[in-house]
Amino acid sequence: SVPCSAILSSYLLGERLNLLGKLGCLLSLVGSTVMVIHAPEDEEVTTLEEMTSKLKEPGFLAYAAILLALCFLLIFCLAPRYGQSSILIYLTICSVIGAFSVSSVKGLGIAIKGFFAGQPVLQHPLTWILVITLVAAITTQINYLNKSLDIFNTSLVFPIYYVLFTTIVITTSIILFKEWVTMTVVDIIGTVCGFLTIILGVFLLHAFKDMDVSLGNLPQVLQNEQPAPVTRDDKNILIEVDNSSIAPEDKPKVFMLYT
């Protein structure tokens, strides 16, 4: 999503994507690949009863309550004041709601499998709870994502949203499905390094978006860097004449007196 949104916005919407932005897209792609290689295996949850027991665990209930409180705080308190000026407000709302949409999709996937297997999933109350949750979550995400796209640059919205959303999803998976319990140390380090690589790529894409840097003018940009001024001690300089229009014989004479 990061490279595609940045590249397509530069061609279709006329938004700038310099050399550092392209490098950021490449780093995001590399980081995503590393995360996929070291990703944890899904815990086997095959029935709605097992999904219900997962959702009822105290850890996830506390986590969901915190996310809901944060979401309401952002929507009713911070968004009216800072939503037009800060790109993080709307995108944080979308990312926090994304935790519920991902969990609902996981549960509905189990319900669909059970439906084709002949199980009475339509009579299970969790199925309809997940449907209502998914519709509400996706509607909220689309609403605030469109608001963010109307105000801010597309090549910035999707990378930042990707990082926030991925962070929330990983945290949700850890708490709800405990997917990292069986991971080795190498896989944990690989996943963290891949995610940090994505963050670095997004930083390059965001921090240097206004710089005119490309492969064509890169040598010129490096050569045009002004050297740092040399600081000299005034007691070692008596006088310095910079005006070249003064003839050498007209330059003032300086006498040094020793005592």
SEDRENMAR-728934 format. One record per residue: residue in one letter; x, y, z of N, C-alpha, C in turn. Coordinates in steps of 0.02 Angstrom, whole numbers, plus 50000, padded with zeros to 5 digits. Layout:
BEGIN
AXYZXYZXYZ...
//
This chain:
BEGIN
S500414993950000500005000050000500425006350000V501005006150034501425012150037501715013849968P502065009249934502335011149867501785012649817C501255008749817500725009749767500395016549775S500215018349836499875024749847500325030649831A500975030049849501435035549836501565036349761I501685030749727501845031149655501235033249614L500655030249629500055032049591499855039249603S499935041649665499755048649678500215053449642S500845051449630501305055849594501125056249520Y500865050749492500685050749421499975053149408L499505051049450498805052649438498585059249468L498865060949526498655067049561499165072649556G499735071449525500235076649516500625078349579E500615073849629500985075049691501715073049682R502165076649715502875075649705503115069449742L503575065849709503905060049739504635060349718N505065062749763505765063549746506155057049756L506815057649751507235051649756507195048549826L507185052749877507135050049945506455046749957G505935049449927505285046249932505275039449900K505595038849841505645032249809506045027449851L506585029949881506975025649926506555023449986G506135027950012505695026150066505195020750046C504935021149985504485015949961504845009249956L505465009349933505845003149928505975000149997L506155004350046506265001850113505624999050144S505055002150129504424999550154504274992650124L504434991850060504334985350028504794980050057V505424981850070505904977150099505684975350170G505484980350210505264978950278504654974450280S504184975550234503584971250231503774964050214T504254963250168504474956450150504794952950209V505204956650247505524953650306505004951650357M504494955850366503964954250414503574948050393V503444947350328503084941450304503494935150315I504154935550303504584929750312504574927350385H504594932050431504634930350503503954930750538A503414931050500502754931950531502574925750573P502204926750628501984921050668501424917250634E501374910950651500834906850625500184908150664D499634907950627498984909150659498814903450708E498554905250765498314900150811497674897050783E497624890650789497054887050760496424888550799V495974892550770495314893950798494814892050744T494444886850756494024883950703493274884850715T493054886450775492344886950789492194893750821L491554895750817491344901950847491384901650924E491304895650951491364894951024492074896651047E492574894251009493264895951026493404903451017M493104906250965493184913450954492844917351011T492284915051034491934918351089492354918251153S492664912551166493094912051225493684916651220K493954917551159494514922251150494294929451164L493704931251139493464938051148493274939551220K493114934451259492904935451328493494935651377E494094934651354494664934651399494764941651428P494934942051493494994948651526495504953251492G496054950351468496564954551436496304958051375F495924954451332495664957551272495104962351288L494684960851337494154965451357494434972051381A494964971751421495274977951445495594981751387Y495904978151341496214981251283495684984551239A495124981151228494584983951187494284990151221A494214990051287493944995851322494405001851315I495055000651319495535006151310495495009051240L495445004751189495395007151121494755011151109L494195008851138493565012451130493605019351164A493895019551223493965025951258494405030751219L494955028151191495395032351150495035034751088C494645030351057494285032250996493775037751010F493395037051064492905042251081493245048851098L493815048451132494185054551148494425058151085L494665054251037494895057250974494325060150934I493755056550931493205058650888492855064850916F492715064950980492295070251009492695076051039C493325074951056493715080251088494275083051044L494675078651016495265080950980495135082350906A494715078350874494595079250803494285086050786P493785088550823493515095150806494025100750813R494515100050857495005105350868495615104750823Y495885098750818496535097950785496505093550722G495915091350703495865086950645496075090250580Q495955096850573496125100350512496865101950506S497225101650562497925103650561498415097950574S498205092750607498635087150623498415080950584I498885078050548498735072150507498625065950550L498865066050612498835060150654498155058950685I497735064050690497095063350725496645058550687Y496485060150625496035055950586496325048950574L496975048650561497285042150546497315037850608T497405040850667497395036850728496695033950741I496175037750725495495035150731495405029150686C495625029750623495555024150576495945018050600S496535019150627496955013550649496665010150710V496415014050758496125011150819495505007050801I495075009750757494485006050736494684999850696G495265000150664495494994350626495594988150668A495744988950732495814983150776495164979150779F494594982650780493954979250784493754976250716S493934979650662493774976950596494174970550581V494814970450601495224964450590494964958650631S494794959950694494524954550736493854952050709S493434956550683492794954450656492884950350592V493354952250550493484948450489493724941450506K494164940950557494404934450578493814930050601G493374932750642492804928950666492314927150610L492194931850564491734930450509492014925350461G492684925150454492984919950413492844913050442I492884912450508492714906150541491984904450531A491554909550535490834908450527490674906150456I491004909050406490864907050336491084899850325K491664898050352491884891050346491384886350379G491144888250438490654884150472489994883650434F489804889150400489184889150362489204884050305F489754883950268489824879150213489934872150238A490144871450302490224864850331489574862250361G489044866150357488394864050382488264865650455Q488664869850485488574871550556488054877150561P487674877350616487144882550624487444889150648V487854892250606488184898450625487714904350625L487174904150585486704909750582486304910450647Q486244905050685485894905350748486354907550805H486994908050791487464910050844487464917750849P487374920450909487344927850916488004931250898L488574927850904489214930950889489264932850815T488944928950772488984930450700488704937350685W488124938950713487804945350700488154951050737I488444949550794488834954650829489444956550788L489774951550758490354952850716490164956650653V489584955050624489354958650564489234965950579I488874967350634488734974250653489384977950669T489834974750705490474977850722490884979450659L490904974750612491284975750550491004981550509V490344981850502490034987250463490174994050496A490094994450562490225000750597490955002750592A491404997850598492124999450596492335001750527I492104998250474492305000150406492005006850388T491395008250408491085014750394491475020350426T491675019450488492065024550523492745025450491Q493065019950473493715020550441493675024250375I493195022550333493125025950269492975033350278N492555034950327492375041850339492985046150356Y493375043950405493935048050428494535047450381L494595041950345495135041550295495005046350238N494375046950216494205051750164494305058950187K494145060350251494275067050277495015068650276S495415063750294496135064850294496395065950223L496135062150175496355062850106496145069550076D495585072250100495365078750075495815084450098I496165083450153496555088850183497305088050168F497555081950174498275080850173498475077150109N499135076950098499425073950040499315066350041T499125063649983498985056449980499605052249994S500175054549969500795050749979501025050750052L500725054950094500875055050165500345051350205V499715051650182499175048650220499255041050224F499355037850167499375030550166499985027650202P500585030450196501145027650235501045028250310I500825034050334500725034950406500155030350430Y499635029950390499075025550408499305018250409Y499745016450363500005009550362500375007950426V500805012450448501205011150509500745010750570L500285015450577499845015350635499395009250635F499105007750577498655002050571499014995450585T499624994750557500004988650569500184987850642T500354993250675500514992950746499924990550787I499334993350773498734991250809498554984050795V498614981950732498434975050714498914970050748I499564971550747500044967050780499884966550854T499744972150886499584972150957498944968150970T498444969050928497824965350936497934957750929S498344955850880498484948750871498844945750930I499304949650959499664947251018499184945951075I498724950651086498274950151144497714945151132L497414945251072496824941051060497014933851042F497454932950993497594926250967498254923350994K498654927551029499284925251057499714921751005E499784925150948500144922150892500904922150902W501144926250948501864926750958502124922051011V501694918151041501914913751095502404908551070T502274905751011502694900450984503264903050941M503364909550936503894912250893504574911550926T505084910450884505764910150909506054917150916V506634917550947506954924050956507144927150889V507364922950843507554925350776506954928350740D506384925050744505784927650711505544934050744I505594934550809505394940750843505844946550822I506504945350822506964950550801506854952450728G506744947450685506614948850615505984952850603T505464951250641504834954950634504924962250656V505254963150713505364969950739505804973950691C506334970850665506774974350618506414976150553G505994971550530505604973050470505134978850480F504814979050538504364984550553504734991150560L505324991050592505724997150598505974999450530T506104994850485506294996750416505725000250381I505114997950392504535001250363504475008350391I504565009050456504515015750487505055020350458L505665017750448506195021850418506005024050347G505715019350309505505021150241504965026450241V504485025850287503955030850292504235037650314F504735037550358505045043750379505385047250320L505745043450278506065046450219505535049250172L504985045750165504465047950121504125054250146H504095055150211503735060750241504185066750254A504775065550282505195071150306505505075150249F505645072050192506005075450139505575076150076K504915076550085504475076750027504535083249988D504755088650020504795095149986505465096449954M505945091949962506605092849933506605090849859D506945094749818506995093249746507625089049735V507565082549747508125077949742507945072549692S508375071649642508285066349593508965063849572L508975058349533509625055749510509975060649463G509575064649426509885069349380510235075149414N509925077849466510225083749499510575082049564L510655075549579510975073749642511705076049645P512125075149592512805077849596512825085449604Q512365088849571512345096149577512135098349646V511665094549676511455096249744512025095349793L512415090049783512985088949828513535094049818Q513645096249755514175101049741513985108149763N513345109649763513125116349781513085117649856E513265112649895513265113649967513795118749986Q513595123850022514045129050043514505126550098P515175127950092515625125750146515495129650210A515625126350263515525129550328516005135350337P515775141050362516215146850371516775145350421V517355147950404517945147050446517985152850496T517995151150558518035156150610518765157650626R518945164050620519635166050634519645170950692D520175170750728520245175050786520405182150763D520045187150790520145194050769520835196750787K521145194250838521795196950859522345195050809N522205190250765522695188350715522565191850648I522045195950644521875199550583521865206950599L522295210850565522305218150576521805221550531I521795219750467521325222750421521265218250360E520675218250330520555214150270520125218250223V520375219350163520035223450113519745218750061D519065218950052518735214650004518545218249940N518605224849939518405228649881518955228349829S518825224849773519335224049721519435230349680S518975235249685519035241449646519595245949672I519825244849732520365248949759521025246349734A521405250649704522055248649677522515246849734P523015242549719523465240449773523825246249806E523985251349764524345256949794523905261449836D523235260749825522775264949863522545261649928K522755255449938522535252149999522835255550059P522465255750114522725259050173523305255150202K523765258750230524345255750261524215254750335V524485249450359524385247550428525055247250461F525115250750517525735250850555525645246950619M526145243050634526135239050695526635241850743L526405243350802526825246350854526965241250907Y527585240250924527775235450976528025239351036T527835237351094528065240551155528435235451198
//
